[in-house]
Amino acid sequence: AQSVTQLGSHVSVSEGALVLLRCNYSSSVPPYLFWYVQYPNQGLQLLLKYTTGATLVKGINGFEAEFKKSETSFHLTKPSAHMSDAAEYFCAVSATTSGTYKYIFGTGTRLKVLA
Amino acid sequence: EPEVTQTPSHQVTQMGQEVILRCVPISNHLYFYWYRQILGQKVEFLVSFYNNEISEKSEIFDDQFSVERPDGSNFTLKIRSTKLEDSAMYFCASSGSRASTDTQYFGPGTRLTVL
């Protein structure tokens, strides 16, 4: 069965500093991985996804993530944090038991950006 | 840009009452999903729906829950007799296909409070 683990339920960074949000996955088949962001009182918005091909995936708002099979990781990074990045971030893997794919989400990481 | 919409944004109900949460998926999408997020916890899959049938449901989706596509645009989640533990944010999602790589687009959610 597929699963994801997000290390750190809360992460604080200073504005302009590197953002690193960690996600490790477990999957018996090649995983398809997603990062979603949830701003306060809003729904889930796709940041980026990895399916096949290039292991470094670029997303919206300057975020990127690298798929590392050897480390079973899909960490999300952004070189320079902005105040508007404050939100909750969810890593997810797509999984199926019946032919229809559902997402298995991690517990989320709340990012706080300090002025 | 097309988006998934949900109504109401917030629903308060008494324990034992029936509630219907409504969603309008993206118009050309064929696969529909409900997820829920209990406060402070991870987003959990409830059910997937295609061609007027449930494709898959989780163990959370018991006989108190039902889904329906009553017309060509709406997708509803009904909870027949609400319990306190049903209090959560409920997200609707849709996708154009059931491929594992296909993005699911999420609505803004309905916050259900059961008193």
gemmi code that builds the backbone of each chain (N, CA, C; Angstrom):
import gemmi

chains = {
    "A": [
        ("ALA", (0.848, -1.196, 0.000), (0.000, 0.000, 0.000), (0.881, 1.242, 0.000)),
        ("GLN", (0.378, 2.263, -0.679), (1.151, 3.500, -0.747), (0.883, 4.379, 0.464)),
        ("SER", (1.894, 5.152, 0.840), (1.733, 6.110, 1.933), (2.765, 7.208, 1.779)),
        ("VAL", (2.527, 8.315, 2.441), (3.507, 9.397, 2.492), (3.655, 9.856, 3.926)),
        ("THR", (4.860, 10.293, 4.243), (5.165, 10.832, 5.561), (5.768, 12.210, 5.392)),
        ("GLN", (5.194, 13.182, 6.065), (5.749, 14.527, 6.041), (6.385, 14.803, 7.383)),
        ("LEU", (7.660, 15.095, 7.361), (8.389, 15.363, 8.595), (8.274, 16.838, 8.942)),
        ("GLY", (7.809, 17.097, 10.148), (7.656, 18.479, 10.580), (6.266, 18.985, 10.291)),
        ("SER", (5.452, 19.075, 11.310), (4.094, 19.592, 11.113), (4.101, 21.116, 10.999)),
        ("HIS", (5.131, 21.734, 11.551), (5.278, 23.190, 11.479), (6.719, 23.522, 11.109)),
        ("VAL", (6.867, 24.413, 10.137), (8.183, 24.894, 9.733), (8.132, 26.413, 9.674)),
        ("SER", (9.130, 27.059, 10.278), (9.230, 28.516, 10.238), (10.514, 28.893, 9.529)),
        ("VAL", (10.409, 29.848, 8.616), (11.585, 30.369, 7.925), (11.484, 31.882, 7.880)),
        ("SER", (12.599, 32.514, 7.741), (12.614, 33.963, 7.570), (12.351, 34.309, 6.114)),
        ("GLU", (11.767, 35.458, 5.908), (11.526, 35.913, 4.534), (12.866, 35.982, 3.811)),
        ("GLY", (12.905, 35.415, 2.600), (14.148, 35.381, 1.831), (14.980, 34.130, 2.034)),
        ("ALA", (14.653, 33.354, 3.050), (15.416, 32.133, 3.334), (14.897, 30.961, 2.504)),
        ("LEU", (15.705, 29.921, 2.468), (15.333, 28.701, 1.751), (14.170, 27.999, 2.452)),
        ("VAL", (13.231, 27.538, 1.654), (12.146, 26.713, 2.161), (12.427, 25.267, 1.798)),
        ("LEU", (12.357, 24.379, 2.795), (12.515, 22.937, 2.557), (11.429, 22.212, 3.338)),
        ("LEU", (10.532, 21.584, 2.623), (9.470, 20.799, 3.255), (9.668, 19.346, 2.827)),
        ("ARG", (9.701, 18.463, 3.821), (10.106, 17.085, 3.551), (8.926, 16.152, 3.350)),
        ("CYS", (9.098, 15.251, 2.407), (8.095, 14.230, 2.132), (8.816, 12.947, 1.752)),
        ("ASN", (8.483, 11.880, 2.436), (8.968, 10.559, 2.066), (7.776, 9.677, 1.728)),
        ("TYR", (7.960, 8.821, 0.779), (6.861, 7.986, 0.335), (7.196, 6.512, 0.498)),
        ("SER", (6.159, 5.740, 0.493), (6.289, 4.287, 0.451), (5.366, 3.772, -0.640)),
        ("SER", (5.930, 3.017, -1.567), (5.117, 2.531, -2.669), (5.726, 1.277, -3.257)),
        ("SER", (4.888, 0.315, -3.547), (5.356, -0.936, -4.137), (5.413, -0.848, -5.660)),
        ("VAL", (4.883, 0.226, -6.195), (4.901, 0.452, -7.644), (5.489, 1.835, -7.888)),
        ("PRO", (5.902, 2.132, -9.114), (6.413, 3.490, -9.367), (5.402, 4.532, -8.905)),
        ("PRO", (5.826, 5.432, -8.032), (4.862, 6.373, -7.451), (4.635, 7.582, -8.331)),
        ("TYR", (3.430, 8.098, -8.248), (3.130, 9.393, -8.822), (2.846, 10.319, -7.646)),
        ("LEU", (3.603, 11.397, -7.567), (3.640, 12.220, -6.363), (3.192, 13.648, -6.656)),
        ("PHE", (2.562, 14.233, -5.693), (1.966, 15.561, -5.850), (2.263, 16.402, -4.601)),
        ("TRP", (2.383, 17.699, -4.813), (2.377, 18.661, -3.710), (1.208, 19.618, -3.937)),
        ("TYR", (0.416, 19.772, -2.869), (-0.689, 20.723, -2.887), (-0.459, 21.759, -1.794)),
        ("VAL", (-0.989, 22.959, -2.025), (-0.930, 24.011, -1.021), (-2.350, 24.407, -0.651)),
        ("GLN", (-2.537, 24.695, 0.612), (-3.838, 25.148, 1.107), (-3.644, 26.461, 1.841)),
        ("TYR", (-4.118, 27.553, 1.238), (-4.082, 28.843, 1.898), (-5.266, 28.924, 2.867)),
        ("PRO", (-5.170, 29.783, 3.861), (-6.252, 29.867, 4.856), (-7.621, 30.036, 4.214)),
        ("ASN", (-8.536, 29.206, 4.648), (-9.924, 29.266, 4.193), (-10.096, 29.009, 2.697)),
        ("GLN", (-9.135, 28.337, 2.123), (-9.245, 27.994, 0.707), (-9.073, 26.494, 0.512)),
        ("GLY", (-9.300, 26.065, -0.721), (-9.154, 24.647, -1.043), (-7.715, 24.288, -1.350)),
        ("LEU", (-7.544, 23.086, -1.863), (-6.224, 22.567, -2.183), (-5.859, 22.949, -3.616)),
        ("GLN", (-4.695, 23.531, -3.763), (-4.229, 23.958, -5.081), (-2.969, 23.174, -5.441)),
        ("LEU", (-2.936, 22.634, -6.648), (-1.775, 21.863, -7.070), (-0.567, 22.782, -7.267)),
        ("LEU", (0.529, 22.412, -6.612), (1.796, 23.122, -6.804), (2.604, 22.484, -7.927)),
        ("LEU", (2.728, 21.177, -7.872), (3.504, 20.436, -8.873), (3.239, 18.952, -8.715)),
        ("LYS", (3.646, 18.204, -9.737), (3.493, 16.756, -9.662), (4.634, 16.072, -10.404)),
        ("TYR", (4.945, 14.883, -9.939), (5.918, 14.027, -10.599), (5.201, 12.785, -11.104)),
        ("THR", (5.391, 12.519, -12.392), (4.823, 11.289, -12.945), (5.965, 10.420, -13.461)),
        ("THR", (6.538, 10.781, -14.589), (7.709, 10.071, -15.095), (8.654, 11.111, -15.704)),
        ("GLY", (9.833, 10.665, -16.103), (10.733, 11.594, -16.767), (11.624, 12.332, -15.792)),
        ("ALA", (11.825, 13.604, -16.055), (12.744, 14.420, -15.271), (12.398, 14.359, -13.790)),
        ("THR", (13.415, 14.132, -12.988), (13.167, 13.959, -11.548), (13.069, 15.284, -10.815)),
        ("LEU", (13.538, 16.366, -11.428), (13.380, 17.688, -10.833), (12.167, 18.336, -11.485)),
        ("VAL", (11.176, 18.600, -10.669), (9.907, 19.109, -11.178), (9.726, 20.539, -10.713)),
        ("LYS", (9.408, 21.403, -11.643), (9.153, 22.802, -11.295), (7.655, 23.044, -11.243)),
        ("GLY", (7.267, 23.837, -10.261), (5.857, 24.121, -10.096), (5.576, 25.612, -10.118)),
        ("ILE", (4.421, 25.952, -9.584), (4.035, 27.356, -9.562), (4.685, 28.074, -8.392)),
        ("ASN", (4.702, 29.394, -8.468), (5.175, 30.249, -7.368), (6.633, 29.987, -6.977)),
        ("GLY", (7.437, 29.483, -7.919), (8.860, 29.298, -7.663), (9.226, 28.034, -6.913)),
        ("PHE", (8.258, 27.175, -6.653), (8.532, 25.922, -5.948), (9.031, 24.848, -6.910)),
        ("GLU", (9.831, 23.951, -6.381), (10.251, 22.781, -7.131), (10.441, 21.614, -6.171)),
        ("ALA", (10.448, 20.428, -6.733), (10.641, 19.228, -5.923), (11.455, 18.233, -6.722)),
        ("GLU", (12.238, 17.446, -6.010), (13.071, 16.462, -6.669), (12.689, 15.062, -6.215)),
        ("PHE", (12.407, 14.214, -7.170), (12.103, 12.816, -6.888), (13.410, 12.054, -6.767)),
        ("LYS", (13.618, 11.452, -5.584), (14.822, 10.654, -5.362), (14.398, 9.248, -4.973)),
        ("LYS", (14.494, 8.362, -5.935), (14.042, 6.988, -5.706), (14.874, 6.308, -4.624)),
        ("SER", (16.177, 6.555, -4.642), (17.054, 5.880, -3.684), (16.747, 6.285, -2.249)),
        ("GLU", (16.221, 7.481, -2.085), (15.891, 7.973, -0.754), (14.392, 7.939, -0.489)),
        ("THR", (13.627, 7.480, -1.431), (12.145, 7.491, -1.383), (11.642, 8.840, -0.892)),
        ("SER", (12.176, 9.902, -1.503), (11.809, 11.243, -1.055), (11.306, 12.093, -2.209)),
        ("PHE", (10.569, 13.100, -1.838), (10.020, 14.076, -2.804), (9.892, 15.395, -2.058)),
        ("HIS", (11.021, 15.951, -1.677), (11.034, 17.168, -0.868), (10.722, 18.393, -1.712)),
        ("LEU", (10.020, 19.321, -1.122), (9.619, 20.563, -1.783), (10.556, 21.685, -1.353)),
        ("THR", (11.037, 22.464, -2.315), (11.944, 23.558, -1.989), (11.557, 24.828, -2.730)),
        ("LYS", (11.995, 25.930, -2.137), (11.882, 27.232, -2.790), (13.082, 28.039, -2.319)),
        ("PRO", (13.847, 28.630, -3.222), (15.103, 29.284, -2.826), (14.913, 30.444, -1.854)),
        ("SER", (13.813, 31.184, -2.026), (13.638, 32.394, -1.235), (12.181, 32.537, -0.823)),
        ("ALA", (11.935, 32.437, 0.457), (10.558, 32.474, 0.950), (9.980, 33.876, 0.876)),
        ("HIS", (8.702, 33.915, 0.577), (7.953, 35.167, 0.550), (6.828, 35.063, 1.561)),
        ("MET", (6.432, 36.196, 2.091), (5.358, 36.200, 3.097), (4.111, 35.482, 2.582)),
        ("SER", (3.865, 35.602, 1.294), (2.657, 35.001, 0.719), (2.729, 33.471, 0.641)),
        ("ASP", (3.894, 32.898, 0.960), (4.027, 31.435, 0.948), (3.469, 30.795, 2.217)),
        ("ALA", (3.130, 31.608, 3.197), (2.590, 31.059, 4.444), (1.289, 30.319, 4.150)),
        ("ALA", (1.283, 29.030, 4.430), (0.149, 28.175, 4.085), (0.429, 26.783, 4.624)),
        ("GLU", (-0.504, 25.865, 4.353), (-0.261, 24.466, 4.691), (0.030, 23.707, 3.401)),
        ("TYR", (1.005, 22.841, 3.461), (1.472, 22.121, 2.283), (1.279, 20.626, 2.500)),
        ("PHE", (0.695, 19.992, 1.501), (0.412, 18.568, 1.584), (1.108, 17.819, 0.460)),
        ("CYS", (1.785, 16.758, 0.834), (2.352, 15.826, -0.123), (1.349, 14.690, -0.316)),
        ("ALA", (1.234, 14.179, -1.525), (0.287, 13.092, -1.781), (0.856, 12.130, -2.816)),
        ("VAL", (0.428, 10.892, -2.711), (0.766, 9.876, -3.703), (-0.534, 9.321, -4.252)),
        ("SER", (-0.563, 9.028, -5.531), (-1.793, 8.462, -6.081), (-1.733, 6.946, -5.936)),
        ("ALA", (-2.863, 6.375, -5.583), (-2.928, 4.955, -5.279), (-4.234, 4.394, -5.790)),
        ("THR", (-4.230, 3.113, -6.091), (-5.448, 2.490, -6.564), (-5.597, 1.098, -5.994)),
        ("THR", (-6.824, 0.709, -5.736), (-7.123, -0.690, -5.439), (-8.191, -1.214, -6.384)),
        ("SER", (-8.796, -0.291, -7.134), (-9.921, -0.726, -7.964), (-9.807, -0.234, -9.395)),
        ("GLY", (-8.711, 0.412, -9.725), (-8.568, 0.968, -11.059), (-8.803, 2.458, -11.113)),
        ("THR", (-9.489, 2.993, -10.113), (-9.643, 4.447, -10.020), (-8.622, 4.960, -9.018)),
        ("TYR", (-7.945, 6.026, -9.397), (-6.875, 6.520, -8.542), (-7.397, 7.531, -7.536)),
        ("LYS", (-6.964, 7.360, -6.305), (-7.259, 8.299, -5.237), (-5.929, 8.817, -4.731)),
        ("TYR", (-5.993, 9.897, -3.995), (-4.790, 10.440, -3.384), (-4.692, 9.990, -1.930)),
        ("ILE", (-3.478, 9.627, -1.555), (-3.156, 9.396, -0.153), (-2.315, 10.577, 0.286)),
        ("PHE", (-2.824, 11.329, 1.242), (-2.151, 12.553, 1.667), (-1.304, 12.325, 2.904)),
        ("GLY", (-0.270, 13.156, 3.021), (0.460, 13.244, 4.270), (-0.303, 14.129, 5.250)),
        ("THR", (0.259, 14.265, 6.425), (-0.420, 15.010, 7.492), (-0.278, 16.512, 7.342)),
        ("GLY", (0.527, 16.959, 6.385), (0.628, 18.378, 6.123), (1.731, 19.052, 6.921)),
        ("THR", (2.271, 20.110, 6.346), (3.258, 20.953, 7.028), (2.804, 22.391, 6.909)),
        ("ARG", (2.656, 23.022, 8.069), (2.256, 24.430, 8.075), (3.509, 25.276, 8.022)),
        ("LEU", (3.609, 26.087, 6.976), (4.767, 26.948, 6.790), (4.460, 28.351, 7.296)),
        ("LYS", (5.322, 28.824, 8.160), (5.222, 30.194, 8.668), (6.430, 30.965, 8.156)),
        ("VAL", (6.185, 32.151, 7.621), (7.266, 32.982, 7.101), (7.388, 34.208, 7.987)),
        ("LEU", (8.563, 34.383, 8.542), (8.823, 35.466, 9.495), (9.420, 36.675, 8.791)),
        ("ALA", (8.910, 37.843, 9.137), (9.423, 39.076, 8.517), (10.822, 39.423, 9.028)),
    ],
    "B": [
        ("GLU", (-10.041, 30.385, -15.665), (-9.679, 28.972, -15.541), (-10.828, 28.226, -14.868)),
        ("PRO", (-11.197, 27.079, -15.407), (-12.295, 26.318, -14.787), (-11.938, 25.925, -13.363)),
        ("GLU", (-12.948, 25.863, -12.500), (-12.686, 25.471, -11.131), (-13.858, 24.676, -10.585)),
        ("VAL", (-13.563, 23.939, -9.533), (-14.584, 23.182, -8.821), (-15.198, 24.116, -7.775)),
        ("THR", (-16.498, 24.142, -7.705), (-17.159, 24.968, -6.698), (-17.944, 24.087, -5.739)),
        ("GLN", (-18.088, 24.563, -4.507), (-18.812, 23.817, -3.487), (-19.721, 24.759, -2.709)),
        ("THR", (-20.888, 24.244, -2.364), (-21.819, 24.988, -1.522), (-22.447, 24.063, -0.496)),
        ("PRO", (-22.751, 24.559, 0.704), (-22.358, 25.874, 1.202), (-20.891, 25.871, 1.622)),
        ("SER", (-20.374, 27.019, 1.984), (-18.996, 27.053, 2.468), (-18.938, 26.576, 3.916)),
        ("HIS", (-20.027, 26.790, 4.648), (-20.076, 26.368, 6.037), (-21.490, 25.896, 6.361)),
        ("GLN", (-21.601, 24.731, 6.952), (-22.901, 24.173, 7.321), (-22.844, 23.755, 8.784)),
        ("VAL", (-23.818, 24.253, 9.528), (-23.949, 23.853, 10.926), (-25.235, 23.050, 11.063)),
        ("THR", (-25.160, 21.911, 11.720), (-26.336, 21.058, 11.848), (-26.368, 20.395, 13.213)),
        ("GLN", (-27.515, 19.920, 13.568), (-27.665, 19.197, 14.826), (-27.398, 17.706, 14.581)),
        ("MET", (-26.835, 17.062, 15.570), (-26.584, 15.631, 15.492), (-27.876, 14.893, 15.130)),
        ("GLY", (-27.751, 13.954, 14.206), (-28.907, 13.175, 13.779), (-29.610, 13.734, 12.554)),
        ("GLN", (-29.286, 14.959, 12.187), (-29.907, 15.562, 11.018), (-29.197, 15.112, 9.739)),
        ("GLU", (-29.925, 15.217, 8.639), (-29.348, 14.911, 7.327), (-28.747, 16.175, 6.734)),
        ("VAL", (-27.623, 16.020, 6.076), (-27.037, 17.150, 5.353), (-26.680, 16.710, 3.938)),
        ("ILE", (-26.756, 17.655, 3.034), (-26.328, 17.426, 1.653), (-25.308, 18.493, 1.303)),
        ("LEU", (-24.148, 18.038, 0.915), (-23.093, 18.942, 0.486), (-23.042, 18.890, -1.040)),
        ("ARG", (-22.947, 20.065, -1.626), (-23.038, 20.139, -3.086), (-21.734, 20.584, -3.725)),
        ("CYS", (-21.511, 20.063, -4.900), (-20.289, 20.338, -5.645), (-20.647, 20.469, -7.122)),
        ("VAL", (-19.986, 21.403, -7.789), (-20.076, 21.469, -9.241), (-18.675, 21.226, -9.776)),
        ("PRO", (-18.432, 20.039, -10.320), (-17.092, 19.733, -10.846), (-16.806, 20.531, -12.112)),
        ("ILE", (-15.585, 20.453, -12.568), (-15.206, 21.076, -13.834), (-15.990, 20.396, -14.953)),
        ("SER", (-16.482, 21.184, -15.881), (-17.558, 20.729, -16.761), (-17.214, 19.524, -17.628)),
        ("ASN", (-16.022, 19.360, -18.097), (-15.723, 18.223, -18.969), (-15.062, 17.067, -18.224)),
        ("HIS", (-15.061, 17.135, -16.907), (-14.480, 16.047, -16.127), (-15.491, 14.931, -15.925)),
        ("LEU", (-14.940, 13.722, -15.780), (-15.799, 12.547, -15.700), (-15.672, 11.792, -14.382)),
        ("TYR", (-14.634, 12.110, -13.611), (-14.352, 11.376, -12.382), (-14.468, 12.333, -11.208)),
        ("PHE", (-15.145, 11.894, -10.190), (-15.467, 12.783, -9.082), (-15.111, 12.103, -7.763)),
        ("TYR", (-14.748, 12.925, -6.811), (-14.237, 12.411, -5.545), (-14.726, 13.278, -4.390)),
        ("TRP", (-14.841, 12.652, -3.237), (-15.003, 13.381, -1.983), (-13.882, 12.967, -1.038)),
        ("TYR", (-13.321, 13.968, -0.387), (-12.333, 13.783, 0.660), (-12.811, 14.568, 1.873)),
        ("ARG", (-12.278, 14.223, 3.032), (-12.574, 15.040, 4.196), (-11.310, 15.260, 5.019)),
        ("GLN", (-11.349, 16.332, 5.790), (-10.214, 16.695, 6.637), (-10.755, 17.096, 7.997)),
        ("ILE", (-10.618, 16.222, 8.958), (-10.957, 16.568, 10.321), (-9.913, 17.553, 10.819)),
        ("LEU", (-10.353, 18.521, 11.603), (-9.473, 19.603, 12.049), (-8.171, 19.061, 12.624)),
        ("GLY", (-7.072, 19.518, 12.063), (-5.768, 19.114, 12.565), (-5.267, 17.785, 12.051)),
        ("GLN", (-6.052, 17.149, 11.196), (-5.647, 15.831, 10.693), (-5.429, 15.873, 9.183)),
        ("LYS", (-5.036, 14.734, 8.634), (-4.736, 14.685, 7.212), (-6.018, 14.630, 6.386)),
        ("VAL", (-5.881, 14.974, 5.124), (-6.982, 14.846, 4.179), (-7.156, 13.360, 3.858)),
        ("GLU", (-8.402, 12.877, 3.967), (-8.670, 11.445, 3.775), (-9.642, 11.233, 2.629)),
        ("PHE", (-9.388, 10.224, 1.843), (-10.265, 9.846, 0.750), (-11.552, 9.229, 1.296)),
        ("LEU", (-12.678, 9.641, 0.726), (-13.958, 9.033, 1.087), (-14.477, 8.127, -0.026)),
        ("VAL", (-14.604, 8.704, -1.232), (-15.274, 7.968, -2.294), (-14.883, 8.531, -3.651)),
        ("SER", (-14.885, 7.650, -4.651), (-14.732, 8.091, -6.035), (-15.949, 7.621, -6.821)),
        ("PHE", (-16.247, 8.337, -7.890), (-17.530, 8.153, -8.593), (-17.307, 8.353, -10.070)),
        ("TYR", (-17.832, 7.434, -10.866), (-17.699, 7.538, -12.315), (-18.877, 6.847, -12.967)),
        ("ASN", (-19.382, 7.444, -14.005), (-20.457, 6.832, -14.785), (-21.634, 6.443, -13.894)),
        ("ASN", (-21.961, 7.349, -12.990), (-23.099, 7.176, -12.086), (-22.974, 6.004, -11.120)),
        ("GLU", (-21.742, 5.624, -10.875), (-21.508, 4.534, -9.929), (-20.329, 4.876, -9.031)),
        ("ILE", (-20.360, 4.344, -7.827), (-19.203, 4.443, -6.954), (-18.109, 3.518, -7.495)),
        ("SER", (-16.908, 4.089, -7.672), (-15.777, 3.288, -8.129), (-15.046, 2.655, -6.957)),
        ("GLU", (-14.884, 3.451, -5.930), (-14.191, 2.965, -4.742), (-14.652, 3.781, -3.549)),
        ("LYS", (-14.705, 3.177, -2.400), (-15.023, 3.907, -1.186), (-14.121, 3.435, -0.062)),
        ("SER", (-13.877, 4.321, 0.868), (-13.029, 3.976, 2.001), (-13.893, 3.403, 3.121)),
        ("GLU", (-13.211, 2.940, 4.150), (-13.942, 2.366, 5.289), (-14.721, 3.432, 6.055)),
        ("ILE", (-14.348, 4.695, 5.843), (-15.086, 5.794, 6.474), (-16.479, 5.916, 5.852)),
        ("PHE", (-16.576, 5.620, 4.594), (-17.811, 5.819, 3.816), (-18.770, 4.678, 4.109)),
        ("ASP", (-19.459, 4.792, 5.252), (-20.375, 3.717, 5.631), (-21.784, 4.017, 5.118)),
        ("ASP", (-22.749, 3.272, 5.624), (-24.116, 3.370, 5.095), (-24.763, 4.729, 5.345)),
        ("GLN", (-24.171, 5.532, 6.218), (-24.713, 6.865, 6.464), (-24.408, 7.834, 5.319)),
        ("PHE", (-23.453, 7.454, 4.493), (-23.029, 8.329, 3.410), (-23.593, 7.835, 2.075)),
        ("SER", (-23.893, 8.775, 1.214), (-24.244, 8.419, -0.154), (-23.822, 9.552, -1.079)),
        ("VAL", (-23.607, 9.217, -2.336), (-23.254, 10.225, -3.333), (-24.185, 10.078, -4.516)),
        ("GLU", (-24.332, 11.195, -5.212), (-25.265, 11.210, -6.330), (-24.851, 12.293, -7.298)),
        ("ARG", (-25.128, 12.019, -8.563), (-24.981, 13.058, -9.580), (-26.386, 13.283, -10.142)),
        ("PRO", (-27.136, 14.165, -9.507), (-28.567, 14.295, -9.833), (-28.842, 14.888, -11.199)),
        ("ASP", (-27.864, 15.613, -11.718), (-28.033, 16.190, -13.051), (-26.670, 16.255, -13.699)),
        ("GLY", (-26.567, 16.951, -14.810), (-25.307, 16.954, -15.543), (-24.216, 17.803, -14.951)),
        ("SER", (-24.531, 18.536, -13.862), (-23.510, 19.438, -13.359), (-23.193, 19.242, -11.877)),
        ("ASN", (-24.157, 18.798, -11.090), (-23.928, 18.704, -9.657), (-23.479, 17.310, -9.221)),
        ("PHE", (-22.737, 17.301, -8.124), (-22.291, 16.058, -7.510), (-22.472, 16.256, -6.014)),
        ("THR", (-23.254, 15.405, -5.374), (-23.604, 15.655, -3.979), (-23.125, 14.539, -3.058)),
        ("LEU", (-22.864, 14.931, -1.826), (-22.560, 14.001, -0.748), (-23.634, 14.174, 0.313)),
        ("LYS", (-24.315, 13.095, 0.635), (-25.352, 13.146, 1.651), (-24.898, 12.348, 2.864)),
        ("ILE", (-25.085, 12.958, 4.027), (-24.869, 12.232, 5.277), (-26.241, 12.110, 5.912)),
        ("ARG", (-26.708, 10.890, 6.067), (-28.109, 10.660, 6.439), (-28.418, 11.085, 7.864)),
        ("SER", (-27.580, 10.724, 8.792), (-27.808, 11.029, 10.204), (-26.462, 11.417, 10.807)),
        ("THR", (-26.228, 12.715, 10.872), (-24.899, 13.186, 11.231), (-24.524, 12.860, 12.674)),
        ("LYS", (-23.236, 12.614, 12.856), (-22.673, 12.375, 14.181), (-21.678, 13.496, 14.476)),
        ("LEU", (-21.347, 13.642, 15.750), (-20.373, 14.660, 16.121), (-19.061, 14.481, 15.361)),
        ("GLU", (-18.663, 13.224, 15.184), (-17.383, 12.953, 14.527), (-17.396, 13.184, 13.019)),
        ("ASP", (-18.551, 13.555, 12.482), (-18.598, 13.930, 11.066), (-18.162, 15.373, 10.843)),
        ("SER", (-17.971, 16.113, 11.921), (-17.503, 17.491, 11.801), (-16.133, 17.494, 11.135)),
        ("ALA", (-16.040, 18.191, 10.021), (-14.819, 18.174, 9.224), (-14.980, 19.138, 8.064)),
        ("MET", (-13.896, 19.340, 7.339), (-13.951, 20.043, 6.061), (-14.089, 18.972, 4.989)),
        ("TYR", (-15.054, 19.128, 4.118), (-15.289, 18.162, 3.056), (-14.899, 18.792, 1.719)),
        ("PHE", (-14.020, 18.105, 1.020), (-13.547, 18.597, -0.272), (-14.080, 17.715, -1.390)),
        ("CYS", (-14.560, 18.352, -2.415), (-14.917, 17.683, -3.655), (-13.760, 17.858, -4.629)),
        ("ALA", (-13.535, 16.881, -5.475), (-12.494, 16.979, -6.491), (-12.999, 16.329, -7.772)),
        ("SER", (-12.408, 16.723, -8.880), (-12.750, 16.087, -10.146), (-11.498, 15.953, -11.004)),
        ("SER", (-11.544, 14.997, -11.909), (-10.440, 14.813, -12.852), (-11.011, 14.390, -14.192)),
        ("GLY", (-10.194, 14.634, -15.233), (-10.677, 14.328, -16.574), (-10.607, 12.864, -16.915)),
        ("SER", (-9.717, 12.164, -16.209), (-9.582, 10.737, -16.450), (-9.251, 10.077, -15.136)),
        ("ARG", (-9.152, 8.773, -15.134), (-8.812, 8.080, -13.903), (-7.341, 7.693, -13.866)),
        ("ALA", (-6.583, 8.238, -14.782), (-5.154, 7.909, -14.812), (-4.469, 8.337, -13.533)),
        ("SER", (-3.517, 7.562, -13.132), (-2.803, 7.870, -11.893), (-2.065, 9.186, -11.978)),
        ("THR", (-1.741, 9.600, -13.197), (-0.986, 10.831, -13.368), (-1.877, 12.049, -13.521)),
        ("ASP", (-3.164, 11.822, -13.648), (-4.059, 12.948, -13.902), (-4.289, 13.745, -12.623)),
        ("THR", (-4.282, 15.040, -12.767), (-4.465, 15.908, -11.611), (-5.915, 15.907, -11.181)),
        ("GLN", (-6.121, 15.822, -9.899), (-7.449, 16.037, -9.334), (-7.538, 17.501, -8.908)),
        ("TYR", (-8.600, 18.157, -9.320), (-8.815, 19.561, -8.998), (-9.805, 19.638, -7.844)),
        ("PHE", (-9.388, 20.351, -6.808), (-10.171, 20.405, -5.585), (-10.983, 21.692, -5.482)),
        ("GLY", (-12.149, 21.568, -4.899), (-12.947, 22.729, -4.565), (-12.472, 23.350, -3.260)),
        ("PRO", (-13.082, 24.463, -2.867), (-12.653, 25.189, -1.666), (-13.105, 24.534, -0.372)),
        ("GLY", (-13.996, 23.550, -0.463), (-14.413, 22.828, 0.729), (-15.675, 23.368, 1.363)),
        ("THR", (-16.350, 22.485, 2.083), (-17.480, 22.847, 2.939), (-17.111, 22.442, 4.353)),
        ("ARG", (-17.149, 23.412, 5.248), (-16.884, 23.091, 6.648), (-18.185, 22.668, 7.307)),
        ("LEU", (-18.256, 21.438, 7.738), (-19.441, 20.900, 8.399), (-19.201, 20.866, 9.893)),
        ("THR", (-20.099, 21.490, 10.628), (-20.034, 21.475, 12.086), (-21.283, 20.793, 12.602)),
        ("VAL", (-21.100, 19.707, 13.340), (-22.220, 18.962, 13.911), (-22.252, 19.229, 15.408)),
        ("LEU", (-23.393, 19.744, 15.867), (-23.520, 20.101, 17.284), (-24.310, 19.055, 18.059)),
    ],
}
model = gemmi.Model(1)
for chain_id, residues in chains.items():
    chain = gemmi.Chain(chain_id)
    for i, (resn, *xyz) in enumerate(residues, 1):
        res = gemmi.Residue()
        res.name, res.seqid = resn, gemmi.SeqId(i, " ")
        for name, pos in zip(("N", "CA", "C"), xyz):
            atom = gemmi.Atom()
            atom.name, atom.element = name, gemmi.Element(name[0])
            atom.pos, atom.b_iso = gemmi.Position(*pos), 0.0
            res.add_atom(atom)
        chain.add_residue(res)
    model.add_chain(chain)
structure = gemmi.Structure()
structure.add_model(model)
structure.setup_entities()
